[in-house]
Amino acid sequence: MKTMVVVAKGPSSFEVTPNDKVDVATINNAIWMCPNPTYAFFNDVQSIWLTKKEWFNDVKTMVVPTYLNSRWAREDKEVDCESDETHFFGLAKMFPGWLEDIDFHVYALRAEDNIRQEERERTGLENSGVESLDEWPGSTGGTAVSYCSKFFGYRDFILAGFDAGGGYHPKFIGGDHPAGEKGFNGQGTAPQPSHLYPNNWNITVRFAERYGGRVRHINTIDKEELLELGI
């Protein structure tokens, strides 16, 4: 099994592409650092909108919850969202021509999501039976490590853009708008309070170790290993 490089939006984020030794999972619009990720993880409609259509051209696989958060997109009136949560089938209507050639893997963020109307209609079952993560992921980054550990079998993770001090890489501040935060300051480009980041890191470590894996920060990897991995 290859090493999985998980790229988020913190200061240590960097440009990377999958190769014969590493796969890449991108977190929300961190796809700007890797336009052809092995897996693109999203849990928020606004983050998909923020990423823009052309960045999905080389995406083959997306991992999303059966119900994505759409509150911020609805409140900011960027996408025609009817409620604070959107079933993933609704993405085709919201983003026509963006995601048609992408293979979707889904998980139930909450067990009760399996008995909601859209899931019953999609599967024809009273309970769709979509599997959940082992615990609340805390962030989309936590989701990526959890999902890749539990369902894809990865055991070696290198995380970039996951930084205990918080903050964002300059590329993501203002959603890459020419005017920076003055041009766009939506939820998808606003860093969390810094005290939350250590807990997010601990969640990813716990997820990986549960399946016999390990998590390392990109800044702790020596130059020789980085060269060997081609990153």
C-alpha positions as CSV (number, residue, x, y, z in Angstrom):
1,M,0.0,0.0,0.0
2,K,1.3,3.5,-0.9
3,T,1.9,6.3,1.5
4,M,-1.1,8.7,1.6
5,V,-0.3,12.4,1.5
6,V,-3.2,14.4,2.8
7,V,-3.1,18.0,1.8
8,A,-5.1,20.7,3.7
9,K,-5.0,24.5,3.7
10,G,-2.6,25.4,6.5
11,P,0.8,27.1,6.1
12,S,2.6,23.9,5.4
13,S,0.5,23.0,2.4
14,F,2.4,22.4,-0.8
15,E,2.0,21.4,-4.4
16,V,2.1,17.6,-5.0
17,T,1.0,15.0,-7.4
18,P,0.3,11.3,-7.0
19,N,3.1,9.0,-8.2
20,D,4.1,5.4,-8.0
21,K,5.0,5.7,-4.3
22,V,2.3,8.1,-2.9
23,D,-1.4,8.7,-3.3
24,V,-2.8,12.2,-2.5
25,A,-6.0,13.1,-0.7
26,T,-7.1,16.8,-0.9
27,I,-9.2,18.6,1.6
28,N,-11.9,20.9,0.2
29,N,-10.3,23.5,-2.1
30,A,-6.8,22.3,-1.3
31,I,-7.3,20.7,-4.6
32,W,-5.6,23.9,-5.8
33,M,-2.4,22.2,-4.6
34,C,-3.1,19.0,-6.5
35,P,-5.5,19.1,-9.5
36,N,-5.4,15.3,-10.0
37,P,-5.8,13.9,-6.5
38,T,-6.3,10.2,-5.8
39,Y,-9.3,11.3,-3.7
40,A,-10.9,14.7,-3.2
41,F,-12.7,15.1,0.1
42,F,-15.5,17.6,0.5
43,N,-18.1,18.0,3.2
44,D,-19.4,21.5,2.4
45,V,-21.3,22.9,-0.6
46,Q,-19.6,26.2,-0.3
47,S,-16.2,24.6,-0.6
48,I,-17.2,23.0,-3.9
49,W,-18.4,26.3,-5.2
50,L,-15.2,28.0,-4.1
51,T,-13.0,25.5,-5.9
52,K,-14.5,26.4,-9.3
53,K,-15.5,24.2,-12.2
54,E,-12.2,23.9,-14.0
55,W,-10.5,22.3,-11.0
56,F,-12.7,19.2,-11.2
57,N,-11.6,18.3,-14.7
58,D,-8.9,15.8,-13.5
59,V,-10.7,14.6,-10.4
60,K,-11.7,10.9,-10.7
61,T,-13.0,10.2,-7.2
62,M,-14.7,12.3,-4.5
63,V,-15.6,11.3,-1.0
64,V,-18.5,13.1,0.6
65,P,-21.1,12.5,3.3
66,T,-24.5,11.6,2.1
67,Y,-25.6,15.0,3.4
68,L,-23.3,17.9,3.0
69,N,-23.3,21.1,4.9
70,S,-24.9,23.8,2.8
71,R,-25.7,26.5,5.4
72,W,-22.9,28.9,4.3
73,A,-23.6,28.6,0.6
74,R,-27.3,29.2,1.3
75,E,-26.7,32.2,3.6
76,D,-24.2,33.8,1.2
77,K,-26.5,33.0,-1.7
78,E,-23.7,31.5,-3.9
79,V,-25.7,28.4,-4.7
80,D,-29.4,27.6,-4.8
81,C,-29.6,25.7,-1.5
82,E,-33.0,25.1,0.0
83,S,-31.7,24.0,3.5
84,D,-28.7,23.8,5.7
85,E,-27.9,20.3,4.5
86,T,-27.9,18.9,1.0
87,H,-28.1,15.3,-0.2
88,F,-25.2,14.5,-2.4
89,F,-27.6,13.7,-5.3
90,G,-28.5,17.4,-5.2
91,L,-24.9,18.4,-6.3
92,A,-25.7,17.6,-9.9
93,K,-28.4,20.3,-9.9
94,M,-26.3,22.8,-8.0
95,F,-23.2,22.3,-10.2
96,P,-24.4,21.3,-13.7
97,G,-21.5,20.1,-15.8
98,W,-19.0,20.1,-12.9
99,L,-19.1,16.6,-11.5
100,E,-20.7,14.3,-14.0
101,D,-17.6,12.1,-14.7
102,I,-16.6,11.7,-11.1
103,D,-17.0,8.5,-9.0
104,F,-18.6,9.3,-5.6
105,H,-17.8,7.4,-2.4
106,V,-20.2,8.3,0.4
107,Y,-20.4,7.8,4.1
108,A,-23.1,8.6,6.7
109,L,-22.0,11.4,8.9
110,R,-24.7,10.5,11.3
111,A,-26.4,7.1,11.6
112,E,-29.9,8.7,11.3
113,D,-29.0,10.0,7.9
114,N,-29.6,6.5,6.5
115,I,-33.3,6.8,7.2
116,R,-33.9,10.3,5.8
117,Q,-36.2,10.6,2.8
118,E,-33.6,11.1,0.1
119,E,-31.6,8.1,1.2
120,R,-34.8,5.9,1.3
121,E,-35.7,7.1,-2.2
122,R,-32.2,6.5,-3.5
123,T,-31.9,3.0,-2.3
124,G,-35.5,1.9,-2.0
125,L,-34.8,0.7,1.5
126,E,-36.1,1.9,4.9
127,N,-32.4,2.1,6.0
128,S,-29.8,2.7,3.3
129,G,-27.1,1.1,5.3
130,V,-24.3,3.5,4.3
131,E,-21.4,3.0,6.7
132,S,-20.2,5.7,9.1
133,L,-16.9,6.7,10.5
134,D,-15.9,5.4,13.9
135,E,-16.4,8.7,15.6
136,W,-17.1,12.3,14.7
137,P,-14.2,13.4,12.5
138,G,-13.8,17.0,13.7
139,S,-12.8,18.3,10.3
140,T,-12.7,17.2,6.7
141,G,-9.0,16.3,7.3
142,G,-10.1,14.0,10.1
143,T,-12.6,12.5,7.7
144,A,-9.9,11.8,5.1
145,V,-7.6,9.9,7.5
146,S,-10.5,8.0,9.0
147,Y,-12.1,7.1,5.7
148,C,-8.7,6.1,4.1
149,S,-7.8,4.0,7.1
150,K,-11.1,2.2,7.5
151,F,-12.3,1.8,3.9
152,F,-9.2,2.1,1.7
153,G,-6.7,0.3,3.9
154,Y,-4.0,3.0,4.1
155,R,-1.6,2.8,7.0
156,D,1.1,5.5,6.4
157,F,-0.1,9.1,6.3
158,I,1.9,12.3,5.8
159,L,-0.1,15.4,6.5
160,A,0.6,18.8,5.0
161,G,-1.5,21.9,5.8
162,F,-2.4,20.5,9.2
163,D,-0.6,23.0,11.5
164,A,-1.1,23.2,15.3
165,G,-0.6,27.0,15.2
166,G,-3.5,27.4,12.8
167,G,-3.8,29.8,9.9
168,Y,-3.9,29.3,6.2
169,H,-1.3,29.1,3.4
170,P,-1.4,32.4,1.5
171,K,-3.0,30.7,-1.6
172,F,-6.2,30.1,0.3
173,I,-6.7,33.4,2.1
174,G,-9.5,35.2,0.5
175,G,-10.4,32.1,-1.6
176,D,-7.7,33.0,-4.1
177,H,-9.6,36.2,-4.9
178,P,-7.4,39.0,-6.4
179,A,-8.5,41.3,-3.6
180,G,-7.9,38.7,-0.9
181,E,-10.2,38.7,2.1
182,K,-11.8,42.0,0.9
183,G,-12.9,40.1,-2.1
184,F,-14.1,36.9,-0.4
185,N,-14.2,36.1,3.3
186,G,-16.7,33.2,3.3
187,Q,-16.6,30.2,5.6
188,G,-14.6,28.1,3.1
189,T,-11.7,30.5,3.4
190,A,-11.8,31.5,7.1
191,P,-9.3,29.5,9.3
192,Q,-10.7,28.0,12.5
193,P,-9.7,29.4,15.9
194,S,-6.1,28.3,16.6
195,H,-7.0,26.3,19.7
196,L,-9.0,23.8,17.6
197,Y,-6.1,22.7,15.5
198,P,-4.2,20.6,18.1
199,N,-7.5,18.6,18.7
200,N,-8.0,18.1,15.0
201,W,-4.4,16.7,14.8
202,N,-5.1,14.3,17.7
203,I,-8.2,13.0,16.0
204,T,-6.3,12.1,12.9
205,V,-3.7,10.3,14.9
206,R,-6.3,8.4,16.8
207,F,-8.1,7.3,13.6
208,A,-4.9,6.0,12.0
209,E,-3.6,4.2,15.1
210,R,-6.9,2.5,15.5
211,Y,-6.1,0.6,12.3
212,G,-2.4,0.1,13.0
213,G,-1.4,3.2,11.0
214,R,0.8,6.2,11.7
215,V,0.5,9.9,11.0
216,R,3.5,12.2,10.4
217,H,3.7,15.9,9.6
218,I,5.4,16.9,6.4
219,N,7.8,19.1,8.3
220,T,9.1,16.1,10.3
221,I,10.1,14.1,7.2
222,D,13.8,14.2,6.3
223,K,14.9,15.3,2.8
224,E,16.1,11.8,1.9
225,E,12.7,10.3,2.4
226,L,11.0,13.1,0.6
227,L,13.2,12.5,-2.4
228,E,12.6,8.8,-2.2
229,L,8.8,9.4,-2.2
230,G,9.1,11.9,-5.1
231,I,7.5,14.8,-3.1
